Amino acid sequence: MAPSRPEFPVDGPVSGLLDHLITVSGRALGAGAGSISLVDGSRDRYAKLAERGTSCQLGGSFPLDEGVTGRVVARRRPVVLAAYGEIGAGHLAADGAARAGSVVAVPLWWRGEVVGANVVFACRPRRFTTAEVDELELLTQAAVPRLVRAGVDDASLCHLIRRQDAGDRPECDEAAASPLTRRERETVALLARGFSNRQVATALVLSPKTVEKHVAAVLRKTGTGSRTAAVMAALAQGWVLPAPARRPGPGRTTGGNTP
């Protein structure tokens, strides 16, 4: 396809977050390239705002029926391809390594809407496992609340971050509207970072039994049957902002059982 003229800025706070997400996504899946796009629902298009290790017409705007992002938006779920060539209307260079390799893409969810797609290019034939796709979804969704906060302050990009409620404030009011308690939100934020129940207990200075109760409450309130599904549901609804906590070492123990 003919390259499009860049329409959107590819630097600033939003792009910094997207670049970081591409980096950690590639590291998690052992992939060499990636790109991230955000949806402009008002025009049925999407903007390609970040890329690494490949050339995807960065800064361009494309119809929602094109590319891997278009397929993710249409299906509203992860897309896995044996080769990028399966996409009829794509934007990669014909001779690029990313085009010949396998691809996995997951949606960015915000309050029940697909607001973008995180695309990872293996740059070689390979099979992505279900566990890898799950991990990519968690990494991606954990970044969305911060992306929304940065995007609403950027006049050139805020229209790409669509809200279900037109009257929402730019600040993150999702915690106030959340059915989760403060401790439950903290628990979900740490689960999103891959913490075990015992590590959550250490980080929050709780007993493991108390953490189990918080996890059970989160499963009930999100209507899910697994920790991964509960984290995805809570993040997608904007109920939780991921905590920038460090994973506790295995030798540390809990120091109390404050609820």
FENDA-V864961 format. One line per field, one symbol per residue. ss: DSSP state (h for helix, s for strand, l for the rest). psi: psi as a letter, one per 30 degrees, with the letter a starting at -180 (. if undefined). A space follows every 10 residues. Layout:
ss = ???
psi = ???
This chain:
ss = llllllllll llhhhhhhhh hhhhhhhhhl llssssssss llllssssss ssllllllll ssslllhhhh hhhhhlllss sllhhhllll llllllhhhh llssssssss llssssssss sllllllllh hhhhhhhhhh hhhhhhhhhh hllllllhhh llllllllll lllhhhhlll lhhhhhhhhh hlllllhhhh hhhhlllhhh hhhhhhhhhh hhllllhhhh hhhhhhllll llllllllll lllllllll
psi = lkklkkfkkg laeeeeeeee eeeeeeeegh lflllklkki ffghllkjfk lkgljghkfl kllfglleee eeeefhlkkk kfkfffkejl glkfgkeeef llkkklljkj hgkjgakjkk kfglklkkle eeeeeeeeee effeeeeeee effjffffff jkkejfgkle ljgeeefkfk leeeeeeeee efggkleeee eeeghlleee eeeeeeeeee ffhlgleeee eeeeeefgfk kkkhlkkklf fklkgahk.
